[in-house]
């Protein structure tokens, strides 16, 4: 069984994480990152995490149904509200920036980019910023539909990550359709609380976020991982299938994607969901 070793420099200095998107998955990730920060310090990491939250959206009434926002925060920026809340509670100095990721600008000063966007256009922007001349170590992508989803930890092909047989493939390499913007749907948010819950089960976001953060925690604690993602379902008790570190498996996934195969996730088939279910 193949394994991946953490980039050793990440164990020597403050780990700079950028969370792109502060909706359902992004807010759940943000809520869990302070625990990862505390765990790293307990493991002996010298400085832990510094996190920047990036999202241009403001809080709407339907965001208060499934996301950790209140009626008193309607109209405020999601990224700023989350950063301020975490800083006050945990005594941190993390940042919230109410901007959209610009694909024309290189992402600098970021070690781990955590993508929590809900459109193919958004993922395409992340892929462009993390690849080529970027020095991002890892891109962790989360995506889901109503009651299932996936997270994939990859090493973008860039100045930091060279071509190698065991370089962790990113979500856009394994499933190229997730960055094809012309396949996006209507792009409209849910207009009511009932519709928001109909589009997505209440606990799919924190479930997915906790699994993704557990992968990062394992990598930092033990220095090695034997899987780099998983497909998670809420409709079955044994609803998880690990994404193995296996070049042959990656090749099969890419071939299936290019053939246009889209098996149902109810059987835990490795299928990436890219519907707009992260808004309300």
ABEGO torsion letter per residue (X at the ends): XBBBBBBAAAAABBBBBBBBEABAAAAAAAAAAAAAAAAAAAAGBAAEBBBBBBBABBBBAAAAAABBBBAAABGBBAAAAAAAAAAAAAGBABBBBBBBBBAABBBBGBABBBBABABAAAAAAAAAAABEABABABBBBBBBBAABBBBBBBBBBBAABBBBAABBBBAAAABAAAABAAABBAGBBBABAAAAAAABBAAAAAAAAAAAAAAAAAAAAAGBBABAEBBBBAABABBBBBBBBBAAAAAAAAAAAAAGBBBBAAAGBBBBBABBAAAX
